[in-house]
Amino acid sequence: MFDLARADRTATGLRDFYAGRTRKLDALDLFGRMTERVPAYRAFLADQGVDPASVAGLGDIPVMTKANYHQRYDLAARCWGGTLSGCDMVAVSSGSSGKPTVWPRSVLDERAVAERFEQVFDGGFRAKERTTLAVVCFALGNWVGGMYTADACRHLAAKGYPITVATPGNNVDEILRVVAELGPLFDQVVLLGYPPFVKNVIDAGQDWAGRHVKIVLAGEVFSEQWRDLVATRARMDDPVTDSASLYGTADAGVLGNETPLSVRIRRFLADRPEVATSLFGDSRLPTLVQYDPGTRLFEVVDGTLAFSADGGVPLLRYHIADEGGLIPHATMMTICGEQGDKPELPFAYVFGRSLFTVSFFGANVYPENVTVGLERPHVADRVTGKFVLRTLEDADRDRKLSIVVELAPGTLPSDELAATLAESVRAELLRLNSEFAHYVPAGRQLPEVLLRAAGDPEFFPPGVKHRYTR
């Protein structure tokens, strides 16, 4: 049924965004509205034994997970009013089974995401004063990254930024054709995509001199050495201001973004591993972003992140199982001796999804997918079923998917067996994991398989609970 009031709300909301008027998220207000208008949330509170009238603060609200909320209640019941009619479009992402998870949203939900893109384009890229060709290199279609990115960039253009958006998707030849034809007409070219794919595009180009390339990345943690290598090959002026990584999820879009300040701090910490370890509690260097608590309210739950966000499917204290933490702005400035830029936004650091997945070309690769490949009749009797799933960088800073497989007792390693296992796993990843099939270029879909004897002390020590990802 035609809804004129909805049109008015949309027009008002977009007008506020284009005029620079931001809205603020109040968690308790969101709780009240969800209790009244989201059927699944009312059922969730009842199942959790929570009386809405007893909730006095954020800590009284139960934590959501995919298992106890998304997988338990119908999609429409998780939307405002118990219907999809208030959502303009849907995006999908793959779950552990490879079955797409649907995430409805309205055009107004894109404002918070567009604000994060605006901080990147207006901050380091100075896009208010430079004509910009924004080339979307994410997979298009219903996949969340490509369409969300294109929409956010178009909102910036509509707001007045001299940005023109091109959407070749993850087609290297078409990206290069677009850049060659249109790039000379603009002051700068911004490539937006998953880190290994953007590197593939840059490596495939003939000469990036004079293009004033910038890059916007998402989906994976990368090293500062990787940033420097790509900056050199793309002839960037300054890797600190010319590159930015986004932290986002299919559930709610972009949650935070790198800024020139956070990149400077990350590079400072990359050269001081002892400081980084004391700060992050881990020797790994995480993605370090800043976020706006006015639109995305973060918390740390048992060493992993949870957030609250309004949207087509509103989320309150939603536990996303990303390993990481939060650092107040003032604390970070004291540790690193930096002078903070305005606004003084807090920091979030993210190692990636805990325990279960690795990210490869932006696709979540799950152990469950690999297991099926090792269980096929023609290989199952030669392996134990244990493996370690990793992504590695080679000497040229290219990413590869690596699987260390435990051989069955008495089975000898051979190149033939490794090749057979790799083909079997690839076939199942393509069959089961729709993100993998759409995001990962065909030339990178065959994993590297390394074979180890049963009980190998490095990867498969006896008597230790096995972890399938590293």
RAVEN-V347372 format. One line per field, one symbol per residue. ss: DSSP state (A for helix, B for strand, O for the rest). psi: psi as a letter, one per 20 degrees, with the letter a starting at -180 (. if undefined). burial: 1 if it has 24 or more other ideal C-beta (glycine too) atoms within 12 Angstrom, else 0. A space follows every 50 residues. Layout:
ss = ???
psi = ???
burial = ???
This chain:
ss = OOOAAAAAAAAAAAAAAAOOOOOOOOAAAAAAAAAAAOAAAAAAAAAOOO OAAAOOOAAAOOOBOAAAAAOOOOOAAAOAAAOAAAOOBBBBBBOOOOOB BBBBBOAAAAAAAAAAAAAAAAOOOOOOOOOBBBBBOOOOOOBAAAAAAA AAAAAAAAAOOOBBBBOOOOOAAAAAAAAAAAAAAOOBBBBBBBAAAAAA AAAAOOOOOOOOBBBBBBOOOOOAAAAAAAAAAOOOOOAAAABBBBBBBO OOBBBBBOOAAAAAAAAAAAOOAAAAAAAAOOOOOOBBBBBOOOOOBBBB BOOBBBBBBOOOOOBBBBBBBBBBBBBOAAAAAAAAOOOOOOOOOBBBBB BBBOOOBBBBOOBBBBAAAAAAAAOOOOOAAABBBBBBBBBBBOOOOOBB BBBBBBBOOOOOOOAAAAAAAAAAAAAAAAAAOAAAAAAOOAAAOOOBBB BBOOOOOOOOOOOOOOOOBO
psi = ppnhhhggggggghggghijoqqqpoghgggghghhioghhghggghikp ohiioirhiipqpqrhgifgihqqghhirpjkqiijphrqrqqqahiipq ppoqrrhhiighghhghhhghhehilihjpppoooojqpabiphgghggg gghhhhghiipmpppqmiblogghghggghghgiiqhqpppoaqghghgg gghiqgojpiilpqqprqhqprrhhgggghgghjkqgohgijqpqqorqh hjbphrqqrhghggghhghhimhhggghgikqiqorporqqoiihooqrp oljrqqrppqagnqpolooikppaaqpqghgghggikqoqrqqmqrqpqp hrpqghrqpokipppqhhghghhijqhiihiiriiqrpprpqpahjkqqq ppopppqqpipqqqhggghggghgggghghhhohgghhhpqhijhoqppp pqqpjphghlpqjppppiq.
burial = 00000000000011001000000010100110011001011101100001 01001001001111010011001010111110000111111111110101 11111111111111111111111111100111111111110111111111 11111111101111111111110011011101100111111111111111 11011001001111111111111101101110111110111111111111 11111111111111111111000001001100011111111110111111 10011111111111111111111111101001000101010000111111 11100111111111111111111100001001111111111110001111 11111111000010001101110111111101111111111001111111 11110100110000000110
